[in-house]
Amino acid sequence: MDGPTVAGGYTEDHAKSGLAEPLPDLECFSNQYPESDYLIEIETPEFDSVCPKTGLPDSGDIRIQYIPDRLCVELKSLKLYLLGYRNMGIFSENVVNRILEDFKRTVQPRWLKVRGEFNARGGLFTRVEREYRAG
């Protein structure tokens, strides 16, 4: 049975959907300029996931910006990781937070920002952003 009901008939199970589902691993390679503070920005305008309550598709743009420390993310693994969300039921807010947490744990950057700009549904446009700084 679902957990307690929150606003609009959404349950705690809806709210937590997608937070623990397995995704492809992010892979890294050694940063050859670890003493430099340079910015890497990666953007995908074709991000897809699914609303955990309605089952309707959600899509948008995900932008990851980071200053690497010892490691850089390998782009093919990032692409496969992001494609793992395609059929996953997960709220937009959780998408951004999960990407940041997974990226932070694996890549261990000095600074990281993840921004999701999700396409309008029902006339509402959603933008979610979270930032992390090591130390």
C-alpha positions in Angstrom: 0.0 0.0 0.0 1.1 3.6 -0.7 2.4 5.8 2.1 0.5 8.7 3.6 -1.3 11.0 1.3 0.1 14.5 0.6 -1.2 17.3 -1.6 -3.4 16.4 -4.5 -3.5 12.6 -3.8 0.3 12.2 -4.2 1.8 9.8 -1.8 5.2 9.5 -0.2 5.8 6.6 -2.6 5.3 9.0 -5.5 7.6 11.6 -3.8 10.4 9.0 -3.4 10.0 7.4 -6.8 13.2 7.2 -8.8 15.5 8.0 -5.9 16.8 4.4 -5.4 16.3 2.8 -8.9 19.5 1.5 -10.4 21.2 3.6 -13.1 24.2 3.0 -15.3 27.5 3.9 -13.6 29.2 7.2 -14.2 32.8 6.6 -15.2 35.8 9.0 -14.9 39.2 9.6 -16.2 42.2 11.4 -14.6 42.2 15.2 -14.8 45.5 16.2 -16.4 45.2 19.8 -15.0 44.2 19.3 -11.4 45.8 22.5 -10.2 43.7 24.6 -12.6 40.3 25.9 -11.9 38.7 25.4 -15.3 35.0 25.0 -15.9 33.4 22.1 -17.8 29.8 22.5 -18.9 27.7 19.7 -20.3 24.2 20.1 -21.6 21.5 17.8 -23.0 18.4 19.4 -24.4 16.7 16.0 -24.8 16.3 14.8 -21.3 13.3 12.5 -20.7 11.7 11.0 -17.6 8.1 10.1 -16.5 5.8 11.6 -13.9 5.6 9.0 -11.1 1.9 9.6 -10.6 0.4 10.2 -14.0 2.8 8.2 -16.1 3.0 11.1 -18.5 6.4 12.0 -20.1 8.5 14.8 -18.8 11.2 16.3 -20.9 13.6 19.2 -20.7 17.2 20.5 -20.7 19.8 19.3 -18.1 22.9 21.4 -17.7 25.8 20.2 -15.6 28.6 22.6 -14.8 31.7 21.6 -12.7 35.2 22.5 -11.8 37.1 19.2 -11.7 39.5 18.1 -9.0 41.3 14.8 -9.7 38.7 13.4 -12.1 36.6 14.3 -15.1 33.4 12.5 -16.1 33.6 10.3 -19.2 30.9 11.5 -21.6 29.6 8.2 -23.0 28.9 7.0 -19.4 27.2 10.2 -18.6 25.0 9.9 -21.7 24.1 6.3 -20.7 23.4 7.4 -17.2 21.1 10.2 -18.3 19.3 7.8 -20.7 18.6 5.6 -17.7 16.0 8.2 -16.6 13.9 7.8 -19.8 11.4 5.4 -18.5 11.9 6.2 -14.8 9.0 7.7 -12.7 10.7 10.6 -10.9 9.7 14.2 -10.1 11.8 17.0 -11.8 13.0 18.2 -8.4 14.3 14.7 -7.6 16.0 14.5 -11.0 18.2 17.5 -10.4 19.0 16.4 -6.8 19.8 12.8 -7.7 22.0 13.8 -10.6 24.0 16.2 -8.3 24.4 13.5 -5.6 25.4 10.8 -8.0 27.8 13.1 -9.9 29.3 14.5 -6.6 29.9 11.0 -5.2 31.6 9.6 -8.4 33.4 12.6 -9.9 34.2 14.5 -6.6 34.5 17.9 -8.2 35.6 21.1 -6.5 32.4 22.8 -7.5 29.2 21.5 -9.2 25.9 23.0 -10.4 23.1 21.0 -11.9 20.2 22.8 -13.5 17.0 21.3 -15.0 14.7 23.4 -17.2 11.7 21.2 -17.8 9.2 21.8 -20.6 5.9 23.4 -19.8 3.1 21.1 -18.7 -0.3 22.5 -18.0 1.0 26.0 -18.7 3.7 25.7 -16.0 7.4 25.8 -16.7 9.7 24.4 -14.0 13.4 25.2 -13.4 15.3 23.4 -10.7 18.9 24.2 -9.7 21.2 23.0 -7.1 24.9 23.8 -6.3 27.6 22.1 -4.4 31.1 23.3 -3.3 33.7 21.0 -1.8 35.0 21.9 1.6 
